[in-house]
C-alpha cells in the first residue's frame, strides 16, 4: 500500500507542476493577445481620425 500512496503522491506533484506550466503559458498568450488588440484599436482610431 505504501508504494501505491507514493505513486499517487508523485502523480499529484507532477500534475500540479504541469498545471502551473500550462497556466503560465496561458498568461503569456493572454498578454500577447491583449497587446495585439490594443495596438489594433490604436491603429483603427488613427485610421478613422
Gaussian input, Z-matrix of N, CA and C with variables (Angstrom, degrees):
# hf/3-21g

backbone

0 1
 N
 C     1     B1
 C     2     B2     1     A1
 N     3     B3     2     A2     1     D1
 C     4     B4     3     A3     2     D2
 C     5     B5     4     A4     3     D3
 N     6     B6     5     A5     4     D4
 C     7     B7     6     A6     5     D5
 C     8     B8     7     A7     6     D6
 N     9     B9     8     A8     7     D7
 C    10    B10     9     A9     8     D8
 C    11    B11    10    A10     9     D9
 N    12    B12    11    A11    10    D10
 C    13    B13    12    A12    11    D11
 C    14    B14    13    A13    12    D12
 N    15    B15    14    A14    13    D13
 C    16    B16    15    A15    14    D14
 C    17    B17    16    A16    15    D15
 N    18    B18    17    A17    16    D16
 C    19    B19    18    A18    17    D17
 C    20    B20    19    A19    18    D18
 N    21    B21    20    A20    19    D19
 C    22    B22    21    A21    20    D20
 C    23    B23    22    A22    21    D21
 N    24    B24    23    A23    22    D22
 C    25    B25    24    A24    23    D23
 C    26    B26    25    A25    24    D24
 N    27    B27    26    A26    25    D25
 C    28    B28    27    A27    26    D26
 C    29    B29    28    A28    27    D27
 N    30    B30    29    A29    28    D28
 C    31    B31    30    A30    29    D29
 C    32    B32    31    A31    30    D30
 N    33    B33    32    A32    31    D31
 C    34    B34    33    A33    32    D32
 C    35    B35    34    A34    33    D33
 N    36    B36    35    A35    34    D34
 C    37    B37    36    A36    35    D35
 C    38    B38    37    A37    36    D36
 N    39    B39    38    A38    37    D37
 C    40    B40    39    A39    38    D38
 C    41    B41    40    A40    39    D39
 N    42    B42    41    A41    40    D40
 C    43    B43    42    A42    41    D41
 C    44    B44    43    A43    42    D42
 N    45    B45    44    A44    43    D43
 C    46    B46    45    A45    44    D44
 C    47    B47    46    A46    45    D45
 N    48    B48    47    A47    46    D46
 C    49    B49    48    A48    47    D47
 C    50    B50    49    A49    48    D48
 N    51    B51    50    A50    49    D49
 C    52    B52    51    A51    50    D50
 C    53    B53    52    A52    51    D51
 N    54    B54    53    A53    52    D52
 C    55    B55    54    A54    53    D53
 C    56    B56    55    A55    54    D54
 N    57    B57    56    A56    55    D55
 C    58    B58    57    A57    56    D56
 C    59    B59    58    A58    57    D57
 N    60    B60    59    A59    58    D58
 C    61    B61    60    A60    59    D59
 C    62    B62    61    A61    60    D60
 N    63    B63    62    A62    61    D61
 C    64    B64    63    A63    62    D62
 C    65    B65    64    A64    63    D63
 N    66    B66    65    A65    64    D64
 C    67    B67    66    A66    65    D65
 C    68    B68    67    A67    66    D66
 N    69    B69    68    A68    67    D67
 C    70    B70    69    A69    68    D68
 C    71    B71    70    A70    69    D69
 N    72    B72    71    A71    70    D70
 C    73    B73    72    A72    71    D71
 C    74    B74    73    A73    72    D72
 N    75    B75    74    A74    73    D73
 C    76    B76    75    A75    74    D74
 C    77    B77    76    A76    75    D75
 N    78    B78    77    A77    76    D76
 C    79    B79    78    A78    77    D77
 C    80    B80    79    A79    78    D78
 N    81    B81    80    A80    79    D79
 C    82    B82    81    A81    80    D80
 C    83    B83    82    A82    81    D81
 N    84    B84    83    A83    82    D82
 C    85    B85    84    A84    83    D83
 C    86    B86    85    A85    84    D84
 N    87    B87    86    A86    85    D85
 C    88    B88    87    A87    86    D86
 C    89    B89    88    A88    87    D87
 N    90    B90    89    A89    88    D88
 C    91    B91    90    A90    89    D89
 C    92    B92    91    A91    90    D90
 N    93    B93    92    A92    91    D91
 C    94    B94    93    A93    92    D92
 C    95    B95    94    A94    93    D93
 N    96    B96    95    A95    94    D94
 C    97    B97    96    A96    95    D95
 C    98    B98    97    A97    96    D96
 N    99    B99    98    A98    97    D97
 C   100   B100    99    A99    98    D98
 C   101   B101   100   A100    99    D99
 N   102   B102   101   A101   100   D100
 C   103   B103   102   A102   101   D101
 C   104   B104   103   A103   102   D102
 N   105   B105   104   A104   103   D103
 C   106   B106   105   A105   104   D104
 C   107   B107   106   A106   105   D105
 N   108   B108   107   A107   106   D106
 C   109   B109   108   A108   107   D107
 C   110   B110   109   A109   108   D108
 N   111   B111   110   A110   109   D109
 C   112   B112   111   A111   110   D110
 C   113   B113   112   A112   111   D111
 N   114   B114   113   A113   112   D112
 C   115   B115   114   A114   113   D113
 C   116   B116   115   A115   114   D114
 N   117   B117   116   A116   115   D115
 C   118   B118   117   A117   116   D116
 C   119   B119   118   A118   117   D117
 N   120   B120   119   A119   118   D118
 C   121   B121   120   A120   119   D119
 C   122   B122   121   A121   120   D120
 N   123   B123   122   A122   121   D121
 C   124   B124   123   A123   122   D122
 C   125   B125   124   A124   123   D123
 N   126   B126   125   A125   124   D124
 C   127   B127   126   A126   125   D125
 C   128   B128   127   A127   126   D126
 N   129   B129   128   A128   127   D127
 C   130   B130   129   A129   128   D128
 C   131   B131   130   A130   129   D129
 N   132   B132   131   A131   130   D130
 C   133   B133   132   A132   131   D131
 C   134   B134   133   A133   132   D132
 N   135   B135   134   A134   133   D133
 C   136   B136   135   A135   134   D134
 C   137   B137   136   A136   135   D135
 N   138   B138   137   A137   136   D136
 C   139   B139   138   A138   137   D137
 C   140   B140   139   A139   138   D138
 N   141   B141   140   A140   139   D139
 C   142   B142   141   A141   140   D140
 C   143   B143   142   A142   141   D141
 N   144   B144   143   A143   142   D142
 C   145   B145   144   A144   143   D143
 C   146   B146   145   A145   144   D144

   B1=1.4492
   B2=1.5223
   B3=1.3005
   B4=1.4531
   B5=1.5252
   B6=1.3231
   B7=1.4621
   B8=1.5311
   B9=1.3192
   B10=1.4657
   B11=1.5247
   B12=1.3134
   B13=1.4627
   B14=1.5240
   B15=1.3248
   B16=1.4635
   B17=1.5208
   B18=1.3341
   B19=1.4563
   B20=1.5307
   B21=1.3155
   B22=1.4604
   B23=1.5243
   B24=1.3281
   B25=1.4637
   B26=1.5224
   B27=1.3239
   B28=1.4635
   B29=1.5270
   B30=1.3335
   B31=1.4650
   B32=1.5288
   B33=1.3140
   B34=1.4655
   B35=1.5220
   B36=1.3187
   B37=1.4633
   B38=1.5292
   B39=1.3221
   B40=1.4646
   B41=1.5255
   B42=1.3154
   B43=1.4644
   B44=1.5234
   B45=1.3132
   B46=1.4645
   B47=1.5165
   B48=1.3294
   B49=1.4656
   B50=1.5228
   B51=1.3345
   B52=1.4582
   B53=1.5267
   B54=1.3182
   B55=1.4656
   B56=1.5278
   B57=1.3156
   B58=1.4653
   B59=1.5287
   B60=1.3244
   B61=1.4706
   B62=1.5258
   B63=1.3230
   B64=1.4646
   B65=1.5223
   B66=1.3178
   B67=1.4598
   B68=1.5248
   B69=1.3352
   B70=1.4666
   B71=1.5242
   B72=1.3194
   B73=1.4631
   B74=1.5178
   B75=1.3187
   B76=1.4696
   B77=1.5214
   B78=1.3186
   B79=1.4627
   B80=1.5216
   B81=1.3280
   B82=1.4632
   B83=1.5228
   B84=1.3144
   B85=1.4684
   B86=1.5259
   B87=1.3150
   B88=1.4638
   B89=1.5222
   B90=1.3171
   B91=1.4570
   B92=1.5218
   B93=1.3141
   B94=1.4619
   B95=1.5146
   B96=1.3131
   B97=1.4659
   B98=1.5253
   B99=1.3088
   B100=1.4608
   B101=1.5271
   B102=1.3253
   B103=1.4682
   B104=1.5253
   B105=1.3286
   B106=1.4588
   B107=1.5248
   B108=1.3282
   B109=1.4619
   B110=1.5261
   B111=1.3165
   B112=1.4619
   B113=1.5188
   B114=1.3282
   B115=1.4649
   B116=1.5230
   B117=1.3094
   B118=1.4563
   B119=1.5293
   B120=1.3155
   B121=1.4640
   B122=1.5240
   B123=1.3225
   B124=1.4662
   B125=1.5262
   B126=1.3167
   B127=1.4609
   B128=1.5169
   B129=1.3160
   B130=1.4614
   B131=1.5294
   B132=1.3290
   B133=1.4725
   B134=1.5199
   B135=1.3205
   B136=1.4664
   B137=1.5225
   B138=1.3146
   B139=1.4646
   B140=1.5311
   B141=1.3313
   B142=1.4613
   B143=1.5211
   B144=1.3180
   B145=1.4716
   B146=1.4982
   A1=111.43
   A2=115.33
   A3=118.87
   A4=111.36
   A5=116.97
   A6=120.09
   A7=111.06
   A8=117.35
   A9=120.94
   A10=109.62
   A11=116.79
   A12=120.83
   A13=110.61
   A14=116.76
   A15=120.29
   A16=110.58
   A17=116.47
   A18=120.33
   A19=110.48
   A20=117.20
   A21=120.26
   A22=111.27
   A23=117.08
   A24=120.23
   A25=111.20
   A26=116.78
   A27=121.17
   A28=110.92
   A29=116.48
   A30=119.87
   A31=110.87
   A32=116.95
   A33=120.80
   A34=109.95
   A35=116.71
   A36=120.86
   A37=110.77
   A38=116.92
   A39=120.99
   A40=110.86
   A41=116.96
   A42=121.09
   A43=110.26
   A44=116.88
   A45=121.13
   A46=111.82
   A47=116.55
   A48=120.64
   A49=110.67
   A50=116.54
   A51=120.78
   A52=110.61
   A53=116.74
   A54=120.89
   A55=110.64
   A56=116.71
   A57=120.40
   A58=110.41
   A59=117.41
   A60=121.12
   A61=110.89
   A62=116.65
   A63=120.60
   A64=109.75
   A65=116.98
   A66=121.52
   A67=110.86
   A68=116.85
   A69=120.69
   A70=110.41
   A71=116.77
   A72=120.60
   A73=111.64
   A74=116.55
   A75=120.33
   A76=110.90
   A77=117.11
   A78=120.43
   A79=110.44
   A80=117.31
   A81=121.05
   A82=111.28
   A83=116.65
   A84=120.84
   A85=109.85
   A86=117.40
   A87=120.76
   A88=111.36
   A89=117.16
   A90=121.01
   A91=110.31
   A92=116.86
   A93=121.09
   A94=112.29
   A95=117.08
   A96=121.02
   A97=110.23
   A98=116.77
   A99=120.62
   A100=110.99
   A101=116.56
   A102=120.30
   A103=110.81
   A104=117.06
   A105=121.30
   A106=110.83
   A107=116.68
   A108=119.29
   A109=111.77
   A110=118.13
   A111=120.56
   A112=109.83
   A113=116.77
   A114=120.11
   A115=111.40
   A116=117.53
   A117=121.71
   A118=110.61
   A119=117.27
   A120=121.29
   A121=110.61
   A122=116.58
   A123=120.51
   A124=109.95
   A125=116.92
   A126=120.89
   A127=111.61
   A128=116.66
   A129=121.33
   A130=110.59
   A131=116.79
   A132=120.10
   A133=110.97
   A134=117.10
   A135=121.02
   A136=109.58
   A137=116.72
   A138=121.57
   A139=111.27
   A140=116.80
   A141=121.07
   A142=112.53
   A143=117.85
   A144=120.95
   A145=113.14
   D1=-32.43
   D2=-177.15
   D3=-64.06
   D4=-39.84
   D5=-179.18
   D6=-68.14
   D7=-34.10
   D8=177.83
   D9=-66.12
   D10=-43.17
   D11=178.72
   D12=-63.65
   D13=-40.66
   D14=178.49
   D15=-64.62
   D16=-39.15
   D17=178.84
   D18=-64.02
   D19=-43.57
   D20=178.15
   D21=-64.17
   D22=-38.97
   D23=177.11
   D24=-61.18
   D25=-42.25
   D26=178.09
   D27=-64.66
   D28=-40.53
   D29=178.91
   D30=-64.52
   D31=-40.61
   D32=178.62
   D33=-63.73
   D34=-42.75
   D35=179.89
   D36=-64.30
   D37=-45.09
   D38=179.81
   D39=-64.55
   D40=-40.85
   D41=178.90
   D42=-64.12
   D43=-40.76
   D44=178.20
   D45=-62.87
   D46=-42.69
   D47=178.68
   D48=-65.15
   D49=-41.98
   D50=179.01
   D51=-63.67
   D52=-43.27
   D53=179.55
   D54=-62.18
   D55=-38.00
   D56=179.03
   D57=-65.37
   D58=-42.57
   D59=178.42
   D60=-63.73
   D61=-42.49
   D62=179.04
   D63=-63.36
   D64=-41.85
   D65=179.57
   D66=-62.49
   D67=-42.33
   D68=177.44
   D69=-62.67
   D70=-41.55
   D71=178.34
   D72=-62.80
   D73=-41.52
   D74=178.52
   D75=-64.24
   D76=-39.80
   D77=177.95
   D78=-62.45
   D79=-41.33
   D80=178.39
   D81=-63.19
   D82=-42.84
   D83=178.99
   D84=-64.81
   D85=-44.45
   D86=179.47
   D87=-60.91
   D88=-39.96
   D89=178.19
   D90=-63.80
   D91=-45.35
   D92=179.39
   D93=-62.92
   D94=-43.30
   D95=179.76
   D96=-65.97
   D97=-40.37
   D98=178.60
   D99=-61.59
   D100=-43.98
   D101=177.97
   D102=-63.17
   D103=-40.64
   D104=-179.99
   D105=-61.57
   D106=-48.88
   D107=-177.96
   D108=-69.27
   D109=-30.82
   D110=175.14
   D111=-63.85
   D112=-46.49
   D113=178.10
   D114=-65.76
   D115=-37.72
   D116=178.21
   D117=-63.06
   D118=-44.09
   D119=178.75
   D120=-65.09
   D121=-40.25
   D122=178.72
   D123=-62.70
   D124=-45.24
   D125=178.18
   D126=-63.40
   D127=-36.82
   D128=178.79
   D129=-66.08
   D130=-41.42
   D131=178.15
   D132=-64.45
   D133=-39.73
   D134=178.90
   D135=-65.41
   D136=-41.46
   D137=-179.05
   D138=-65.59
   D139=-37.96
   D140=-178.33
   D141=-76.94
   D142=-21.16
   D143=-176.50
   D144=-73.86

